[in-house]
Amino acid sequence: NRSSDLDKAADEVAEAVVHSDRLRYDSVSSDVSTESGVAAAAALGQGGGNFRKLNKDLHRASNHLPRFENMLNENLSHCEKRVKSAILELKTILEEREADLMIKLSAGC
């Protein structure tokens, strides 16, 4: 039973770390590539003479960056809390297991 609890807690830690990395990568890469792709398509479509539109797109993208940064920080904070919680649970399970083994060891002597 404790072994399965330990495995479950370890899986939660691994899942939280992977989820954190995935959120960080997906949020930044998809939004930046979409907006830069729109700007590049506009430049190519207008023959490069669409400076105002490109400037607006750049301004819009730079306005979105703080929002994405806040979203990323919130997700990172949430994942960090989950990892800490899982580590504390692991520590508790290991301490209980150690106590049980010490009792068995002293009873066996």
PyMOL commands that place a pseudoatom at each C-alpha (Angstrom):
pseudoatom trace, name=CA, resn=ASN, resi=1, chain=A, elem=C, hetatm=0, pos=[0.000, 0.000, 0.000]
pseudoatom trace, name=CA, resn=ARG, resi=2, chain=A, elem=C, hetatm=0, pos=[2.757, 2.417, 0.924]
pseudoatom trace, name=CA, resn=SER, resi=3, chain=A, elem=C, hetatm=0, pos=[4.684, 1.418, -2.159]
pseudoatom trace, name=CA, resn=SER, resi=4, chain=A, elem=C, hetatm=0, pos=[1.713, 2.348, -4.320]
pseudoatom trace, name=CA, resn=ASP, resi=5, chain=A, elem=C, hetatm=0, pos=[1.380, 5.660, -2.421]
pseudoatom trace, name=CA, resn=LEU, resi=6, chain=A, elem=C, hetatm=0, pos=[5.046, 6.331, -3.060]
pseudoatom trace, name=CA, resn=ASP, resi=7, chain=A, elem=C, hetatm=0, pos=[4.653, 5.519, -6.754]
pseudoatom trace, name=CA, resn=LYS, resi=8, chain=A, elem=C, hetatm=0, pos=[1.568, 7.724, -6.974]
pseudoatom trace, name=CA, resn=ALA, resi=9, chain=A, elem=C, hetatm=0, pos=[3.355, 10.671, -5.343]
pseudoatom trace, name=CA, resn=ALA, resi=10, chain=A, elem=C, hetatm=0, pos=[6.374, 10.225, -7.626]
pseudoatom trace, name=CA, resn=ASP, resi=11, chain=A, elem=C, hetatm=0, pos=[4.074, 10.168, -10.655]
pseudoatom trace, name=CA, resn=GLU, resi=12, chain=A, elem=C, hetatm=0, pos=[2.415, 13.399, -9.485]
pseudoatom trace, name=CA, resn=VAL, resi=13, chain=A, elem=C, hetatm=0, pos=[5.809, 15.114, -9.202]
pseudoatom trace, name=CA, resn=ALA, resi=14, chain=A, elem=C, hetatm=0, pos=[6.805, 13.976, -12.676]
pseudoatom trace, name=CA, resn=GLU, resi=15, chain=A, elem=C, hetatm=0, pos=[3.443, 15.021, -14.117]
pseudoatom trace, name=CA, resn=ALA, resi=16, chain=A, elem=C, hetatm=0, pos=[3.661, 18.478, -12.525]
pseudoatom trace, name=CA, resn=VAL, resi=17, chain=A, elem=C, hetatm=0, pos=[7.157, 19.057, -13.923]
pseudoatom trace, name=CA, resn=VAL, resi=18, chain=A, elem=C, hetatm=0, pos=[6.185, 17.896, -17.423]
pseudoatom trace, name=CA, resn=HIS, resi=19, chain=A, elem=C, hetatm=0, pos=[2.968, 19.941, -17.304]
pseudoatom trace, name=CA, resn=SER, resi=20, chain=A, elem=C, hetatm=0, pos=[4.936, 23.040, -16.256]
pseudoatom trace, name=CA, resn=ASP, resi=21, chain=A, elem=C, hetatm=0, pos=[7.421, 22.647, -19.112]
pseudoatom trace, name=CA, resn=ARG, resi=22, chain=A, elem=C, hetatm=0, pos=[4.640, 21.980, -21.634]
pseudoatom trace, name=CA, resn=LEU, resi=23, chain=A, elem=C, hetatm=0, pos=[2.671, 25.064, -20.550]
pseudoatom trace, name=CA, resn=ARG, resi=24, chain=A, elem=C, hetatm=0, pos=[5.736, 27.257, -20.713]
pseudoatom trace, name=CA, resn=TYR, resi=25, chain=A, elem=C, hetatm=0, pos=[6.677, 26.078, -24.212]
pseudoatom trace, name=CA, resn=ASP, resi=26, chain=A, elem=C, hetatm=0, pos=[3.173, 25.935, -25.718]
pseudoatom trace, name=CA, resn=SER, resi=27, chain=A, elem=C, hetatm=0, pos=[2.054, 29.352, -24.465]
pseudoatom trace, name=CA, resn=VAL, resi=28, chain=A, elem=C, hetatm=0, pos=[5.082, 31.261, -25.677]
pseudoatom trace, name=CA, resn=SER, resi=29, chain=A, elem=C, hetatm=0, pos=[5.848, 29.486, -28.945]
pseudoatom trace, name=CA, resn=SER, resi=30, chain=A, elem=C, hetatm=0, pos=[2.329, 29.327, -30.367]
pseudoatom trace, name=CA, resn=ASP, resi=31, chain=A, elem=C, hetatm=0, pos=[1.436, 32.948, -29.625]
pseudoatom trace, name=CA, resn=VAL, resi=32, chain=A, elem=C, hetatm=0, pos=[4.723, 34.415, -30.817]
pseudoatom trace, name=CA, resn=SER, resi=33, chain=A, elem=C, hetatm=0, pos=[4.804, 32.330, -33.994]
pseudoatom trace, name=CA, resn=THR, resi=34, chain=A, elem=C, hetatm=0, pos=[1.174, 33.176, -34.822]
pseudoatom trace, name=CA, resn=GLU, resi=35, chain=A, elem=C, hetatm=0, pos=[1.654, 36.912, -34.479]
pseudoatom trace, name=CA, resn=SER, resi=36, chain=A, elem=C, hetatm=0, pos=[5.004, 37.006, -36.237]
pseudoatom trace, name=CA, resn=GLY, resi=37, chain=A, elem=C, hetatm=0, pos=[3.509, 34.845, -39.006]
pseudoatom trace, name=CA, resn=VAL, resi=38, chain=A, elem=C, hetatm=0, pos=[0.676, 37.327, -39.447]
pseudoatom trace, name=CA, resn=ALA, resi=39, chain=A, elem=C, hetatm=0, pos=[3.134, 40.209, -39.659]
pseudoatom trace, name=CA, resn=ALA, resi=40, chain=A, elem=C, hetatm=0, pos=[5.342, 38.364, -42.164]
pseudoatom trace, name=CA, resn=ALA, resi=41, chain=A, elem=C, hetatm=0, pos=[2.351, 37.423, -44.311]
pseudoatom trace, name=CA, resn=ALA, resi=42, chain=A, elem=C, hetatm=0, pos=[1.193, 41.041, -44.321]
pseudoatom trace, name=CA, resn=ALA, resi=43, chain=A, elem=C, hetatm=0, pos=[4.638, 42.222, -45.410]
pseudoatom trace, name=CA, resn=LEU, resi=44, chain=A, elem=C, hetatm=0, pos=[4.856, 39.695, -48.214]
pseudoatom trace, name=CA, resn=GLY, resi=45, chain=A, elem=C, hetatm=0, pos=[1.301, 40.332, -49.355]
pseudoatom trace, name=CA, resn=GLN, resi=46, chain=A, elem=C, hetatm=0, pos=[1.841, 44.083, -49.617]
pseudoatom trace, name=CA, resn=GLY, resi=47, chain=A, elem=C, hetatm=0, pos=[5.299, 43.912, -51.140]
pseudoatom trace, name=CA, resn=GLY, resi=48, chain=A, elem=C, hetatm=0, pos=[6.993, 45.250, -47.997]
pseudoatom trace, name=CA, resn=GLY, resi=49, chain=A, elem=C, hetatm=0, pos=[5.392, 48.709, -48.263]
pseudoatom trace, name=CA, resn=ASN, resi=50, chain=A, elem=C, hetatm=0, pos=[3.019, 48.150, -45.374]
pseudoatom trace, name=CA, resn=PHE, resi=51, chain=A, elem=C, hetatm=0, pos=[5.186, 49.629, -42.632]
pseudoatom trace, name=CA, resn=ARG, resi=52, chain=A, elem=C, hetatm=0, pos=[2.291, 51.028, -40.560]
pseudoatom trace, name=CA, resn=LYS, resi=53, chain=A, elem=C, hetatm=0, pos=[0.508, 47.701, -40.440]
pseudoatom trace, name=CA, resn=LEU, resi=54, chain=A, elem=C, hetatm=0, pos=[3.698, 45.924, -39.451]
pseudoatom trace, name=CA, resn=ASN, resi=55, chain=A, elem=C, hetatm=0, pos=[4.349, 48.544, -36.790]
pseudoatom trace, name=CA, resn=LYS, resi=56, chain=A, elem=C, hetatm=0, pos=[0.810, 48.071, -35.421]
pseudoatom trace, name=CA, resn=ASP, resi=57, chain=A, elem=C, hetatm=0, pos=[1.250, 44.301, -35.391]
pseudoatom trace, name=CA, resn=LEU, resi=58, chain=A, elem=C, hetatm=0, pos=[4.563, 44.663, -33.579]
pseudoatom trace, name=CA, resn=HIS, resi=59, chain=A, elem=C, hetatm=0, pos=[3.004, 47.044, -31.058]
pseudoatom trace, name=CA, resn=ARG, resi=60, chain=A, elem=C, hetatm=0, pos=[0.069, 44.668, -30.521]
pseudoatom trace, name=CA, resn=ALA, resi=61, chain=A, elem=C, hetatm=0, pos=[2.409, 41.713, -30.038]
pseudoatom trace, name=CA, resn=SER, resi=62, chain=A, elem=C, hetatm=0, pos=[4.548, 43.641, -27.554]
pseudoatom trace, name=CA, resn=ASN, resi=63, chain=A, elem=C, hetatm=0, pos=[1.397, 44.584, -25.619]
pseudoatom trace, name=CA, resn=HIS, resi=64, chain=A, elem=C, hetatm=0, pos=[0.474, 40.909, -25.340]
pseudoatom trace, name=CA, resn=LEU, resi=65, chain=A, elem=C, hetatm=0, pos=[3.858, 39.903, -23.921]
pseudoatom trace, name=CA, resn=PRO, resi=66, chain=A, elem=C, hetatm=0, pos=[3.201, 41.102, -20.325]
pseudoatom trace, name=CA, resn=ARG, resi=67, chain=A, elem=C, hetatm=0, pos=[-0.120, 39.248, -20.296]
pseudoatom trace, name=CA, resn=PHE, resi=68, chain=A, elem=C, hetatm=0, pos=[1.578, 36.067, -21.462]
pseudoatom trace, name=CA, resn=GLU, resi=69, chain=A, elem=C, hetatm=0, pos=[4.342, 36.588, -18.923]
pseudoatom trace, name=CA, resn=ASN, resi=70, chain=A, elem=C, hetatm=0, pos=[1.773, 36.897, -16.125]
pseudoatom trace, name=CA, resn=MET, resi=71, chain=A, elem=C, hetatm=0, pos=[-0.047, 33.805, -17.359]
pseudoatom trace, name=CA, resn=LEU, resi=72, chain=A, elem=C, hetatm=0, pos=[3.226, 31.911, -17.461]
pseudoatom trace, name=CA, resn=ASN, resi=73, chain=A, elem=C, hetatm=0, pos=[4.172, 33.050, -13.954]
pseudoatom trace, name=CA, resn=GLU, resi=74, chain=A, elem=C, hetatm=0, pos=[0.767, 31.984, -12.603]
pseudoatom trace, name=CA, resn=ASN, resi=75, chain=A, elem=C, hetatm=0, pos=[1.043, 28.550, -14.224]
pseudoatom trace, name=CA, resn=LEU, resi=76, chain=A, elem=C, hetatm=0, pos=[4.597, 28.163, -13.003]
pseudoatom trace, name=CA, resn=SER, resi=77, chain=A, elem=C, hetatm=0, pos=[3.563, 29.134, -9.478]
pseudoatom trace, name=CA, resn=HIS, resi=78, chain=A, elem=C, hetatm=0, pos=[0.682, 26.653, -9.559]
pseudoatom trace, name=CA, resn=CYS, resi=79, chain=A, elem=C, hetatm=0, pos=[2.956, 23.848, -10.783]
pseudoatom trace, name=CA, resn=GLU, resi=80, chain=A, elem=C, hetatm=0, pos=[5.593, 24.751, -8.215]
pseudoatom trace, name=CA, resn=LYS, resi=81, chain=A, elem=C, hetatm=0, pos=[2.997, 24.399, -5.444]
pseudoatom trace, name=CA, resn=ARG, resi=82, chain=A, elem=C, hetatm=0, pos=[1.946, 21.008, -6.818]
pseudoatom trace, name=CA, resn=VAL, resi=83, chain=A, elem=C, hetatm=0, pos=[5.556, 19.823, -6.925]
pseudoatom trace, name=CA, resn=LYS, resi=84, chain=A, elem=C, hetatm=0, pos=[6.197, 21.014, -3.354]
pseudoatom trace, name=CA, resn=SER, resi=85, chain=A, elem=C, hetatm=0, pos=[3.032, 19.294, -2.164]
pseudoatom trace, name=CA, resn=ALA, resi=86, chain=A, elem=C, hetatm=0, pos=[3.976, 16.042, -3.872]
pseudoatom trace, name=CA, resn=ILE, resi=87, chain=A, elem=C, hetatm=0, pos=[7.503, 16.205, -2.421]
pseudoatom trace, name=CA, resn=LEU, resi=88, chain=A, elem=C, hetatm=0, pos=[6.125, 16.745, 1.070]
pseudoatom trace, name=CA, resn=GLU, resi=89, chain=A, elem=C, hetatm=0, pos=[3.799, 13.772, 0.581]
pseudoatom trace, name=CA, resn=LEU, resi=90, chain=A, elem=C, hetatm=0, pos=[6.745, 11.662, -0.584]
pseudoatom trace, name=CA, resn=LYS, resi=91, chain=A, elem=C, hetatm=0, pos=[8.765, 12.734, 2.436]
pseudoatom trace, name=CA, resn=THR, resi=92, chain=A, elem=C, hetatm=0, pos=[5.929, 11.811, 4.796]
pseudoatom trace, name=CA, resn=ILE, resi=93, chain=A, elem=C, hetatm=0, pos=[5.485, 8.401, 3.172]
pseudoatom trace, name=CA, resn=LEU, resi=94, chain=A, elem=C, hetatm=0, pos=[9.227, 7.720, 3.337]
pseudoatom trace, name=CA, resn=GLU, resi=95, chain=A, elem=C, hetatm=0, pos=[9.388, 8.730, 7.008]
pseudoatom trace, name=CA, resn=GLU, resi=96, chain=A, elem=C, hetatm=0, pos=[6.468, 6.424, 7.839]
pseudoatom trace, name=CA, resn=ARG, resi=97, chain=A, elem=C, hetatm=0, pos=[8.107, 3.588, 5.919]
pseudoatom trace, name=CA, resn=GLU, resi=98, chain=A, elem=C, hetatm=0, pos=[11.398, 4.206, 7.701]
pseudoatom trace, name=CA, resn=ALA, resi=99, chain=A, elem=C, hetatm=0, pos=[9.643, 4.113, 11.082]
pseudoatom trace, name=CA, resn=ASP, resi=100, chain=A, elem=C, hetatm=0, pos=[7.910, 0.828, 10.174]
pseudoatom trace, name=CA, resn=LEU, resi=101, chain=A, elem=C, hetatm=0, pos=[11.192, -0.724, 9.061]
pseudoatom trace, name=CA, resn=MET, resi=102, chain=A, elem=C, hetatm=0, pos=[12.940, 0.411, 12.248]
pseudoatom trace, name=CA, resn=ILE, resi=103, chain=A, elem=C, hetatm=0, pos=[10.190, -1.206, 14.334]
pseudoatom trace, name=CA, resn=LYS, resi=104, chain=A, elem=C, hetatm=0, pos=[10.444, -4.442, 12.343]
pseudoatom trace, name=CA, resn=LEU, resi=105, chain=A, elem=C, hetatm=0, pos=[14.222, -4.362, 12.607]
pseudoatom trace, name=CA, resn=SER, resi=106, chain=A, elem=C, hetatm=0, pos=[14.203, -3.851, 16.379]
pseudoatom trace, name=CA, resn=ALA, resi=107, chain=A, elem=C, hetatm=0, pos=[11.509, -6.520, 16.845]
pseudoatom trace, name=CA, resn=GLY, resi=108, chain=A, elem=C, hetatm=0, pos=[13.515, -9.020, 14.789]
pseudoatom trace, name=CA, resn=CYS, resi=109, chain=A, elem=C, hetatm=0, pos=[16.662, -8.716, 16.943]
for i in range(1, 109): cmd.bond("trace and resi %d" % i, "trace and resi %d" % (i + 1))
show_as sticks, trace
zoom trace
